[in-house]
Amino acid sequence: MDDLALMPRGVRDKLDRVGIKLHLREWSLLTLDERRWLVDAPCASDADVARYAAELDTLMQRYTGKSAERLAARGA
């Protein structure tokens, strides 16, 4: 089985931080290098969060033709 076939917990935590929902089917569309970037990319500062979300939007546009799906606002 290839490396990063399943989405690591750390990526799921980053997705929560940026407010994006990424399905396993979408994850599987990404190249190994793209998956590694999502694993390794910083996501702590406001600038990091903005860059991470923008990169995910770019990737989802490339592979699905749509922007990344946003999580519903909590407590709304």
C-alpha positions in Angstrom: 0.0 0.0 0.0 1.4 3.4 -0.9 2.5 5.9 1.8 -0.2 8.2 3.2 -3.1 6.2 1.7 -5.2 7.2 4.7 -5.4 10.7 6.1 -3.2 11.1 9.2 -4.6 12.5 12.4 -2.4 15.6 12.2 -3.9 16.5 8.8 -7.4 16.1 10.2 -6.5 18.4 13.1 -5.2 21.0 10.6 -8.4 20.7 8.5 -10.4 21.5 11.6 -8.2 24.5 12.3 -8.7 25.9 8.8 -12.4 25.0 8.8 -12.3 22.7 5.7 -13.8 19.2 5.3 -11.8 16.9 3.1 -13.2 13.5 2.2 -11.1 10.4 1.9 -12.0 10.3 -1.8 -10.6 13.8 -2.3 -7.5 12.9 -0.3 -7.0 9.9 -2.6 -6.9 12.2 -5.6 -3.8 14.0 -4.3 -0.3 13.1 -5.3 2.0 11.7 -2.7 4.0 15.0 -2.7 0.8 17.0 -2.2 -0.2 14.7 0.7 3.3 15.1 2.2 3.0 18.9 1.9 -0.4 18.8 3.8 1.3 16.7 6.5 4.4 18.8 6.9 3.1 22.4 6.2 2.9 24.6 9.3 -0.6 25.6 10.4 -0.1 27.5 13.6 -0.1 31.3 12.8 -2.9 33.1 11.1 -0.7 33.4 8.0 0.0 29.6 8.1 -3.8 28.9 8.4 -4.5 31.2 5.4 -1.8 29.6 3.3 -2.9 26.1 4.2 -6.6 26.9 3.3 -5.6 28.6 0.0 -3.4 25.6 -1.0 -6.3 23.2 -0.2 -8.7 25.4 -2.3 -6.2 25.3 -5.2 -5.8 21.5 -5.0 -9.6 20.9 -4.8 -10.2 23.3 -7.8 -7.6 21.3 -9.7 -9.0 17.9 -8.9 -12.7 18.4 -8.4 -13.4 21.7 -10.1 -14.8 23.1 -6.9 -13.4 25.0 -3.9 -12.7 23.0 -0.7 -15.8 22.3 1.3 -16.0 24.5 4.4 -17.1 23.2 7.8 -20.4 24.5 9.2 -19.8 27.2 11.8 -19.9 25.8 15.2 -22.4 27.1 17.7 -24.5 28.7 15.0 
